[in-house]
Amino acid sequence: AQSVSQHNHHVILSEAASLELGCNYSYGGTVNLFWYVQYPGQHLQLLLKYFSGDPLVKGIKGFEAEFIKSKFSFNLRKPSVQWSDTAEYFCAVATVTGTYKYIFGTGTRLKVLA
Amino acid sequence: DGGITQSPKYLFRKEGQNVTLSCEQNLNHDAMYWYRQDPGQGLRLIYYSQIVNDFQKGDIAEGYSVSREKKESFPLTVTSAQKNPTAFYLCASSIGALGAGYTFGSGTRLTVV
């Protein structure tokens, strides 16, 4: 069965530290890849997405993610986190198999200490 | 402003009662979805609908039902058959089948007592 794994469930960083959140998926076909963010008390919102082309994609608020097809990975990065990045981050994969379906990872809770 | 409206934000029901959660969008999106969010389990797909009058079961459809009589509306009924209904329910929509990304509603927290 298709799945998405986010290995870090809780991450605590100090401001200005670098961030990398792992995301791996299991599916051999064509995929669209997403990172969503849920700030405390707010809607889930799209951070960035990859459909095709340059495997390094840039999103909002200084986030970027790199698609490595050979590793089935789509890790999220930010060079220097801020206190306002405290949120829960979800990786999602859309498999294109006739009827499409999104699969979400279990989420990573990031806490940034001021 | 375009968006998705979920109501109510908080809902309390007695065990054994059916309850319907509302989801309305004015984005003219074709596809709509219902997810359940539980701590440590991420988002799990309950039902989705790609067009009006058509919907498919997701991964955890048992104990739930939906309808899609209008493009704008995708209500979810949590029936008494759902064994663990207390959860946070999220509605989402997207433009089309290949996934331009979801727009999410603000969610409904259902508590069954």
Interface residues (C-beta under 8 A of the other chain):
Chain A: Q6 H9 N32 F34 Y36 Q42 H43 L44 Q45 L46 K49 F51 F90 A92 A94 V96 T99 Y100 K101 Y102 I103 F104 G105 T106 G107
Chain B: Y33 Y35 G40 Q41 G42 L43 R44 L45 Y48 Q50 Q56 G58 L90 A92 A97 L98 G99 A100 G101 Y102 F104 G105 S106 G107
